[in-house]
Amino acid sequence: MGRELRHGSDSSGRAKRGAPNEFGEKNQDVARQFAWEIAAINVHLQEIRYFWAKTLGISGPQWLILMALADLDQGEGVPVKVVSKMLHVDPSFVTTQSKMLEKKGFMRRKTSGEDARIVQMSLTDKTYKHIAGLASEQAALNEFIFAEFSERELGEFTAKLAALRNRLEKASLKVAMGI
């Protein structure tokens, strides 16, 4: 994943260095390196998720569902559709996994009183206690991970990543439409 930028000749048909183009060759290399760094970051985040999930005896994706609920629930529960959108997965996946989490006592599933088609999910006290027990470890880990950023810098960086995510969503649609 941590590939070095390639220098020298490239037979892939890309424009030669110094040739005029809208997004310079050097920028193409930096963009490609950026993509590799993001892929590597995702792998490490996944490893950390699996570690935390293991403490509960659940899978990494199930851990993500619990964390999404912890972030989103304002006391009324969270619809399956909202969690699936946040995690970029099909609602049927969240439904299946949430039923398993409910059987293990980590969450509650309740049909909405306003619309019987909507299932509201919420965490159990058991899960909130477990998450609270991990809070100091997670805070220490976050402090280590983001040590190079001030609070302002981290906020700005996160905002830029969110803007990039939005552009990538649009780019995905363009690619899917053949544009």
TAQUI-V549942 format. One record per residue. N is the residue number from 1. RES is the residue in one letter. PHI is phi as a letter, one per 40 degrees, with the letter a starting at -180 (999 if undefined). BURIAL is b if it has 16 or more other C-alpha atoms within 10 Angstrom, else e. D_CENTER is the distance of its C-alpha to the mean C-alpha in Angstrom with 2 decimals. Layout:
N/RES/PHI/BURIAL/D_CENTER
N/RES/PHI/BURIAL/D_CENTER
This chain:
1/M/999/e/18.24
2/G/c/e/19.96
3/R/c/e/22.43
4/E/c/e/25.03
5/L/c/e/25.98
6/R/c/e/28.84
7/H/b/e/32.15
8/G/g/e/35.32
9/S/c/e/35.96
10/D/a/e/33.44
11/S/c/e/34.85
12/S/c/e/31.88
13/G/g/e/33.69
14/R/c/e/31.77
15/A/c/e/34.01
16/K/c/e/36.06
17/R/d/e/35.29
18/G/g/e/37.09
19/A/c/e/37.29
20/P/c/e/36.48
21/N/a/e/33.28
22/E/c/e/30.96
23/F/b/e/27.98
24/G/d/e/29.78
25/E/d/b/29.58
26/K/c/e/28.46
27/N/c/e/25.56
28/Q/c/e/24.71
29/D/c/e/24.68
30/V/c/e/22.51
31/A/c/e/20.00
32/R/c/e/20.05
33/Q/c/b/19.68
34/F/d/e/16.72
35/A/c/e/14.98
36/W/c/b/16.01
37/E/c/e/14.80
38/I/c/e/11.21
39/A/c/e/11.57
40/A/c/e/13.11
41/I/c/e/10.60
42/N/d/e/7.95
43/V/c/e/10.97
44/H/c/e/11.76
45/L/c/e/8.58
46/Q/c/e/9.12
47/E/c/e/12.72
48/I/c/e/12.30
49/R/d/b/10.50
50/Y/c/b/13.44
51/F/c/b/15.85
52/W/c/b/15.09
53/A/c/b/15.14
54/K/c/e/18.41
55/T/c/e/20.00
56/L/b/e/19.91
57/G/g/e/20.81
58/I/b/b/17.85
59/S/c/b/15.27
60/G/d/b/11.72
61/P/c/b/10.53
62/Q/c/b/13.12
63/W/d/b/11.90
64/L/c/b/8.52
65/I/c/b/11.02
66/L/c/b/13.16
67/M/c/e/10.79
68/A/c/b/10.00
69/L/c/b/13.79
70/A/c/b/14.57
71/D/c/e/12.90
72/L/c/b/14.27
73/D/c/e/17.62
74/Q/b/e/20.58
75/G/h/e/23.14
76/E/b/e/23.58
77/G/g/b/20.79
78/V/b/b/17.91
79/P/c/b/18.52
80/V/d/b/16.84
81/K/d/b/16.26
82/V/c/b/14.29
83/V/c/b/11.87
84/S/c/b/11.69
85/K/c/e/11.08
86/M/c/e/8.18
87/L/c/e/6.55
88/H/f/e/8.39
89/V/b/e/10.90
90/D/c/e/14.62
91/P/d/b/16.13
92/S/c/e/18.48
93/F/c/e/15.85
94/V/c/b/14.89
95/T/d/b/18.67
96/T/c/e/19.59
97/Q/c/b/17.21
98/S/c/b/18.09
99/K/c/b/21.72
100/M/c/e/21.40
101/L/c/b/19.81
102/E/c/b/22.65
103/K/c/e/25.22
104/K/c/e/24.05
105/G/g/e/24.46
106/F/c/b/20.93
107/M/a/b/20.72
108/R/b/b/23.14
109/R/b/b/23.19
110/K/b/e/25.75
111/T/c/e/26.98
112/S/c/b/27.01
113/G/c/e/30.56
114/E/c/e/30.27
115/D/a/e/29.00
116/A/c/e/29.42
117/R/c/e/26.88
118/I/c/e/24.03
119/V/b/b/22.77
120/Q/c/b/21.61
121/M/b/b/19.60
122/S/a/b/19.88
123/L/c/b/19.71
124/T/c/e/23.02
125/D/d/e/24.79
126/K/d/e/24.41
127/T/c/b/20.60
128/Y/d/e/20.87
129/K/c/e/23.41
130/H/c/e/21.34
131/I/c/b/18.39
132/A/c/e/21.12
133/G/c/e/22.62
134/L/c/e/19.56
135/A/d/e/19.15
136/S/c/e/21.50
137/E/c/e/19.98
138/Q/c/e/16.46
139/A/c/e/18.20
140/A/c/e/20.16
141/L/c/e/17.26
142/N/c/e/15.50
143/E/c/e/18.98
144/F/c/e/19.35
145/I/c/e/16.09
146/F/b/e/16.73
147/A/d/e/20.52
148/E/c/e/21.18
149/F/b/e/19.91
150/S/c/e/21.99
151/E/c/e/20.47
152/R/c/e/21.40
153/E/c/e/20.03
154/L/c/e/16.59
155/G/c/e/16.69
156/E/c/e/17.93
157/F/c/e/15.45
158/T/c/e/12.49
159/A/c/e/14.52
160/K/c/e/15.10
161/L/c/e/11.50
162/A/c/e/11.10
163/A/c/e/14.37
164/L/c/e/13.41
165/R/d/e/10.45
166/N/c/e/13.24
167/R/c/e/15.67
168/L/c/e/13.69
169/E/d/e/13.48
170/K/c/e/17.21
171/A/c/e/17.88
172/S/c/e/16.48
173/L/c/e/18.91
174/K/c/e/21.64
175/V/c/e/21.31
176/A/c/e/21.42
177/M/c/e/24.48
178/G/g/e/26.11
179/I/c/e/26.31
